[in-house]
Amino acid sequence: MASWTQVLRQYGDEFLSWTQQHSVLETKGKLLAEAVRLMLFQEVNTPEEARAVWAATPAILSRCNEQSTYELPFAPIAYIWLHFLDRYARTWRALEVLVQQQCLPLAKYGVRTLDVGTGPGPSAFAVHDFYHALNRYFEENGILEFTKPPELYCVEYSNSMNHYRHNLAELVFKVTGQASQTTIFDLTRAMRDFKSFHPTQERAARFQALRNQEDHYYSETTDMMESELIYTANEAHQIAQSLHRYRLFIFSNFLTTVGSVKEFEENLKDLLNDANAGSVILVLGGAGGEYPEIYDYVDKLNKSAGFNKRIDNQTVSSSETTISNLVYEEARQFYEYLQSLALNKDQHLDMIHKHFSRKRTSAPKTNVRAYRKDGRKHRR
């Protein structure tokens, strides 16, 4: 069986051309936009609710890296309105870059992805849709080694963000009908606290718990209740070792301050050192402010864990995708809806008013960095 790097080298460009020919992103983007639209219009129905969205918008624009922002009333709605489809498109574009650089991970049993700081899930939805498109391409071309669906695991602290992501996944399933994949429901679950995320410790605890499980039965030979272990050491080891084995790690606007990187350093080290050979880390973030120092810090952590940088400081934008106008129009329609419910002329939101009513501004860019772990370790 060819390695996934060889497969991408041989078929990667053809796959990207295939997605263009079949309007894959447009199709998936329209379905997702319909689900987002349904949710936004369901959640905001009164002038009071519209004013709450307006009130949360400045924080979403300037303090989206602060957890307290998402505790504001209707802040998740403001985030989804302004950022969701745009960041979905940016992540899709970043995944295309991984294909172009033969750095997108593949796996025989489906790529397990850990999305840290998922929010309402723009990156997670993009990964889900991108891999399903890739699997469809492989099936059509008889490349059957890598056609299993992806598995997605989200890490998100905010209960409200988890709630809205759950709702979006259900709406996506509803609007796509029979064509939908049930794997979209992976996005309804989440681990809340990355600070308490310790794969090696959890694996050891799982092993011990399995080894302690006993089956009790009545023995006619001894006329007594007896017990025997349910799992052998090898069986318990195999089960425990499958826990928290990921092929793709995504940090999308999660490592936004030097302080946050240092706060989660031990968790990051555990995760990175524990990762299997062939694992890929995708970091999506900004370019100015603290980001250069953050990236230097992340580079050092990855290098010490055996990851080699494969993509450095490449930028992506939704404007580079075929759904650029869709992203803008969906946001503009909800802007007009909010204005119809509660007219807003706040000068603090002048950038938003200008963007949607006077002159469309350029779509934001995301810095893309990717790292791959070489060598051999555990096999999945």
C-alpha positions, 0 to 999 in steps of 0.5 A: 500500500502506498504511503499517504504522502505518495498518494497526495503527490500522485493525486493531490493536484488532480483532487483539487481540480476535481473539487473545482470541476464539481463545485464541491465547496460551493455545494457544501458552502451553500448547505452550511450557509442555509443551516447558519441562516436558519439558526440565526433567524431562529435565535433573533426575533425581537428588537431586544434580541437584536440590540443584544447582538449589537451590544456583543459585536464590539467584543466579538471584533476586539476581544474574541480571544477572551473567554469572558466574551462568549458569556455575553448575551448573544455573543455566540450569535454575533460570532457566528454571524461575522466569523463562521462562514468566513473562517470555514472558507479560510480553513478549507483553503488551508486544507488545500494548502496541506494537499498542495504541500503533501502534508494533509494526513490520511489514515486507513481507518479515517483521520482522527482530528482534534480541534482545540478551541473549536468555538461554534465549529468553523474549522471542524465543519471544514475538516469534516466536509473536506475529508468527505470530499476527498473520500468521494474522490478516492472512491470514484478513482478506485483508491480504496485504502483511504476512504473511511470517514474522518473522526472529529473531536472538539475541545471547547470550554464555552457551554454556549459555543458547544450548544450552538455547534450542536444545533448547527450540526443538527441543522446541517443534517436536516438541510442536507437530507439523505445526502448527509453523513451521520459523522456530522454528529461528531461535532455535537460532542466536546471535551471542555477543558484543554487544561485537564487534557492529559492523554498519557495519564488518561491512557494509563488510567484506562488501562488500569480500569480495564485490568480491574474489571472482573466477571463474577460467576458461580462455580459448580466445582467449588460451589462458590462465587468466583471471578476472573479478569475480563481483559488480559494485559495485552487486550487492555493495552490495545484498547487503552492505546487507542484512546486519544490517538489523533492524526491531525491537530488543529489550533485555530485562533486558540493560541492567541496570546503568549500567556495562553501558550504558557498556560497550556504549555504542559498540556501541549507538551504532553499532546505533542510528545505523545503524538504518533509519527505522521501526525500533523499540526495545523496552526491558524492565527493572525500576523501582528501583535504577539503572534510572532512571539507566539509562533516562535514559542510554538516552533520550539515546542513542536521541534522539541517534540519531533515535529518538523515545520512544513508550512511557514507563514503562508496566508489564506483568505476566504476571498481566495475561495469560490464562496467569497461572495456567499460569505459576504452576502449571508452576513449582509442579509443578517446585518439588514435583518438586525437593522430592521429589528433595531436600527443601529448607528453606533460609531463604535460599529462604523466599520461594520456599517461601512462594510455592509452598507457602503463599501465592502472591505477586504476579507481578513487573512489567516496565517497558516503554519503546519508541522509534521512528525517524522520517524516511527512510534505507535501505529494506528 
